[in-house]
Amino acid sequence: MKVWQVKELGEPQDVLCIKEISKPEWNEKEVLIQVKAVALNFFDILLCQGTYQLKPPLPFTFGSEISGIVVKCSADSPFKEGQRIMAKTSVPKGG
């Protein structure tokens, strides 16, 4: 799968690169989402610049707000496979 990744700190237009990575493995306590859209907001810009109070280890994938479709979830999850959702993610996993 493709991700926008920050490999070094700086202005987003200078440091973001598209990289091919392997699909994440599903954990029964998580929901696996096929991301359709990612927001780039002020928080993400500060992360790229290294000026936000949270400083994830490099490289990291940004995108704290996403929307997409549930691909896999546990049977007792409040979500269902195929459901359209929006979500907040955590760095360094990102969107």
C-alpha positions as CSV (number, residue, x, y, z in Angstrom):
1,M,0.0,0.0,0.0
2,K,1.1,3.6,-0.5
3,V,1.6,6.1,2.3
4,W,2.8,9.7,2.5
5,Q,5.7,9.5,4.9
6,V,7.9,12.0,6.6
7,K,11.5,10.8,6.5
8,E,13.1,14.1,7.7
9,L,11.8,17.2,9.3
10,G,11.0,20.3,7.3
11,E,8.2,22.0,5.2
12,P,5.6,19.4,4.1
13,Q,6.2,20.1,0.4
14,D,9.9,19.4,0.9
15,V,9.8,16.3,3.2
16,L,6.7,14.3,2.3
17,C,7.3,11.3,0.0
18,I,5.1,8.6,-1.3
19,K,6.4,5.2,-0.2
20,E,5.2,1.6,-0.7
21,I,4.8,-0.3,2.5
22,S,3.3,-3.7,3.5
23,K,-0.3,-3.8,4.7
24,P,-0.6,-3.6,8.5
25,E,-1.5,-6.8,10.2
26,W,-4.9,-6.9,11.9
27,N,-5.1,-7.1,15.7
28,E,-8.3,-8.3,17.2
29,K,-8.6,-5.2,19.3
30,E,-8.3,-2.9,16.3
31,V,-10.4,-2.1,13.3
32,L,-8.7,-2.4,9.9
33,I,-9.7,0.4,7.6
34,Q,-9.2,0.9,3.9
35,V,-8.5,4.6,3.9
36,K,-10.2,6.7,1.2
37,A,-9.3,10.2,2.3
38,V,-6.8,11.8,4.8
39,A,-6.9,15.4,6.1
40,L,-3.7,17.4,6.3
41,N,-4.3,20.0,9.0
42,F,-2.2,22.4,11.1
43,F,-1.3,19.6,13.6
44,D,0.2,17.5,10.7
45,I,2.2,20.5,9.4
46,L,3.7,21.1,12.8
47,L,4.6,17.4,13.0
48,C,6.4,17.6,9.7
49,Q,8.3,20.7,10.8
50,G,9.2,19.1,14.2
51,T,7.6,22.0,16.0
52,Y,4.7,20.2,17.7
53,Q,5.1,19.0,21.3
54,L,4.7,15.4,20.2
55,K,7.8,14.3,18.2
56,P,7.3,10.8,16.7
57,P,10.4,8.9,15.6
58,L,11.3,9.2,11.9
59,P,10.0,8.0,9.6
60,F,6.3,8.5,10.4
61,T,3.1,8.6,8.5
62,F,0.9,11.6,9.1
63,G,-2.9,11.9,8.9
64,S,-4.7,12.2,12.1
65,E,-8.2,12.4,10.5
66,I,-9.2,9.8,8.0
67,S,-12.3,8.4,6.3
68,G,-12.7,5.0,4.7
69,I,-14.3,1.6,4.8
70,V,-14.0,-1.1,7.6
71,V,-12.2,-4.1,6.1
72,K,-11.9,-6.2,9.2
73,C,-13.1,-6.1,12.8
74,S,-13.8,-8.5,15.6
75,A,-17.3,-10.1,15.9
76,D,-18.1,-8.1,19.0
77,S,-17.0,-4.8,17.5
78,P,-19.6,-2.0,17.3
79,F,-18.4,-1.7,13.6
80,K,-19.3,-3.9,10.7
81,E,-17.2,-4.9,7.7
82,G,-18.1,-2.7,4.7
83,Q,-19.2,0.2,7.0
84,R,-18.2,3.7,6.0
85,I,-16.5,5.5,8.8
86,M,-14.4,8.5,9.8
87,A,-11.7,8.1,12.5
88,K,-8.9,9.7,14.4
89,T,-5.6,7.9,14.1
90,S,-2.4,7.9,16.2
91,V,1.1,8.8,15.1
92,P,3.3,7.1,13.9
93,K,0.6,4.8,12.3
94,G,-1.2,7.8,10.8
95,G,-3.7,7.6,8.0
